[in-house]
């Protein structure tokens, strides 16, 4: 799968719910509307929490994948 271009990255490895989503809530504000934020996490609960975060706050979950025990998300910031 091709990696989308991204404007910023959030490393949430080693953190557990609710910390990754709390950090995401702040970090998404650092990218302009329409730009992509890459998130890397190790907490399996992010597979539920991050898509829900995107849905509720009108951000686009461009891609979500698991790579060797890490969860990688690309999120396009909504307006």
C-alpha positions in Angstrom: 0.0 0.0 0.0 1.3 3.5 -0.9 1.9 5.8 2.1 -0.1 9.0 1.8 1.8 12.3 2.0 1.5 13.7 5.5 2.2 17.1 7.1 2.8 16.0 10.7 3.2 12.9 12.8 2.1 11.8 16.2 4.0 9.1 18.0 1.7 7.5 20.6 3.6 4.3 21.0 3.6 3.0 24.6 0.6 5.0 25.6 -2.8 3.5 26.6 -6.4 4.7 26.3 -7.3 7.5 26.6 -3.9 9.1 26.1 -3.5 8.5 22.3 -6.8 10.1 21.5 -6.2 13.0 23.9 -2.9 13.6 22.2 -4.5 13.3 18.8 -7.2 15.8 19.8 -4.4 18.4 20.3 -2.1 17.4 17.5 -4.7 17.5 14.7 -4.9 21.2 15.4 -1.3 21.5 14.2 -2.2 20.6 10.7 -4.2 22.8 8.3 -7.7 21.6 7.1 -7.2 19.2 4.3 -3.7 18.1 5.4 -2.9 14.6 6.7 -1.6 13.6 10.2 0.2 10.3 10.6 -0.4 8.6 13.9 1.6 5.6 15.2 0.3 3.7 18.3 0.7 0.4 20.0 -2.6 0.3 22.0 -5.1 -2.0 20.3 -8.0 0.1 21.6 -6.9 2.8 19.1 -8.5 0.6 16.3 -11.8 1.5 17.9 -11.1 4.9 19.3 -9.4 6.6 16.4 -12.1 5.8 13.7 -14.7 7.0 16.2 -12.8 10.2 16.9 -12.6 10.9 13.1 -16.3 10.1 12.7 -17.5 12.4 15.5 -15.2 15.3 14.6 -15.6 15.1 10.8 -12.0 14.1 10.0 -11.3 11.6 7.2 -9.5 8.3 8.1 -7.5 8.0 4.9 -6.0 4.6 5.9 -5.5 2.3 8.9 -3.2 -0.6 9.1 -1.3 -2.8 11.6 2.4 -3.3 11.0 4.2 -5.6 13.4 2.2 -4.8 16.5 2.0 -1.1 15.7 -1.1 0.6 14.4 -0.6 3.3 11.7 -3.3 5.8 10.8 -3.4 8.6 8.3 -6.1 11.2 9.2 -7.1 14.1 6.9 -8.2 17.1 9.0 -11.7 18.2 8.4 -12.8 21.9 8.3 
